[in-house]
Amino acid sequence: MNNNNQLKAKKSFFMHLFPWLICALGAAFYIYEYVLRITPGVITHELMAYFSINALVVSNLAAFYYYAYTPMQLPVGVLMDRFGPRRLLTFACLCCVIGSYMFGATTHLTVASVGRFLIGLGSAFAFVGVLKLATIWLPPNRFALISGLTSALGAIGAAVGFVSIQHIINHINWHQMVMYTAFSGIILAAVMFFVIKDRPSNIPVAHTQIDWADVIQGFIAVIKNPFIWVNGMVGCLLYLPASVFAELWGKQYLQAAHGYTANEAVVSLSLVFFGFAIGGPVFGFFSDYFKNRRYPMVIGAIVAAITFSAILYVPNLTHTVVNILLFIFGISYGAQIIVFAIGRELSPVYAAATAIAVTNMFVMLSGSIFETMVGKFLTLGWDHTVKDGVPIYSGADFTHALTVIPIALIAGIGLMFLLKETHAKLNSETVEQD
């Protein structure tokens, strides 16, 4: 009898733990794809040497990730609803694996670009997949927790990934490192395929039929709202510190302008991601608590603009001061996550998911547009200094090129005052314009 009770207790414990395990696997894929996203930022020098390319071409190569990721934000939610997360997340992870292999194994820039595109294609399913799993397997009151934890884990994964990748390439070449990430993806895809279930066993199979008329109606309702466009542009401009600086050019900038070693630079950059992991939830909490969306974003953007401008323009800063500023900078631009709440609240209730997808598409345009822009500015300011076949960009070159970030943040602040204040209320409630 005691044995039966123990077996029942163990089974009950497992049944309570299993949904969290499934969501954790989805989160693991999100962390995995985030590490793949930031990889070019650690190996920019190696990429320029290997392919004999300049900053503009490196920026274009990295941006191929966003060329796939950005437009895929629109259909990915519908695909998740139609085909379920198990097969799609497995497929997405295998896309990342194939893309990583192509990126690391080829000697041709075009093949490497296609590889980055495939990584972006697979990565587009990651965050939405976690939210879909949370919707299916966890109680509704856990959804916000999972959303916040996943965002934080992605940032922490990027921080740890920066340091880990640098440590690995100190001992082996970058090709081998990329192959290791591809092999890790194969293991992750297999585990997701065999462990993740599309639904609990007590829920019957739902043969989902997409009502395209409803999808189109919701999409039209969202894109006809000018405030959705303004909110999306705000998100795009506020994400610039991540897409351009933290994910791509930050390491090279810290080495050129502040005299960091490669190891010191990646550790300091990790502070930006750790800051974001803190700042996102904190700004979200205060925005909810005070029922105000605009002013927390304004405060975050102002602090981000001031701290980044100090890093760029104040001379003779010690490494300790730069690191503190980087951490504050990461915390402050975490206010960017509020745009997703605004997008949901500006849209009709039936089109909330579409509004979030459209908002995320705007946000990810940051990488598509501005990574290439900064690469172009670096190339224009370059004095044609070359060392061992690699273009050498000075601290002044980076300062001029990265000036786009504080300018974008200031522009974003201006756009915030064109937004309708939702007071943390859904569209079905009365929303007054301030």
KAMO-V278303 format. One record per pair of residues at least 24 apart in sequence whose C-alpha atoms are under 6 Angstrom apart, sorted by the first residue. I is the first residue (numbers start at 0). J is the second residue. D is the distance in whole Angstrom. If there is no record, write none. Layout:
I_J_D + I_J_D
This chain:
18_136_5 + 21_195_6 + 22_132_6 + 25_129_5 + 26_129_6 + 26_149_6 + 29_125_5 + 29_126_6 + 30_153_5 + 30_156_5 + 32_122_6 + 33_157_6 + 34_157_5 + 34_160_6 + 37_246_5 + 40_246_5 + 40_247_4 + 47_389_6 + 48_389_5 + 54_374_5 + 55_374_4 + 55_375_5 + 58_370_5 + 58_371_5 + 58_374_5 + 59_371_6 + 60_112_5 + 62_367_5 + 63_115_6 + 63_116_5 + 64_115_5 + 64_116_5 + 64_119_4 + 65_367_5 + 67_116_6 + 67_119_5 + 67_120_5 + 68_119_5 + 68_120_5 + 68_123_5 + 69_360_5 + 69_363_5 + 72_356_5 + 72_360_6 + 73_356_6 + 81_207_6 + 83_197_6 + 84_128_6 + 85_195_6 + 85_197_6 + 89_188_5 + 89_192_6 + 91_121_4 + 92_121_6 + 92_188_6 + 94_121_5 + 95_121_5 + 96_181_5 + 96_184_6 + 99_181_6 + 103_174_5 + 103_177_5 + 151_276_4 + 154_272_5 + 154_276_6 + 155_273_6 + 158_269_4 + 158_272_5 + 161_265_6 + 162_265_6 + 162_266_6 + 217_350_5 + 221_354_6 + 226_418_6 + 231_358_5 + 231_361_5 + 233_411_5 + 234_338_6 + 234_362_5 + 235_361_6 + 235_362_4 + 235_365_5 + 236_407_5 + 236_411_6 + 237_335_6 + 237_408_6 + 239_365_6 + 242_366_5 + 243_370_5 + 252_397_6 + 255_393_6 + 255_394_5 + 256_394_4 + 267_322_6 + 270_326_5 + 271_325_5 + 271_326_5 + 271_329_4 + 274_326_5 + 274_329_4 + 274_330_4 + 275_329_5 + 275_330_5 + 275_333_5 + 278_330_4 + 278_333_5 + 279_333_4 + 279_334_6 + 282_334_5 + 290_422_5 + 290_423_5 + 291_422_5 + 296_334_5 + 297_412_6 + 299_331_4 + 299_332_6 + 299_334_5 + 300_408_6 + 303_328_5 + 303_331_5 + 303_332_6 + 304_405_5 + 311_398_6 + 344_425_4 + 344_426_5 + 345_426_6 + 346_426_6 + 347_426_5 + 373_400_5 + 376_400_5
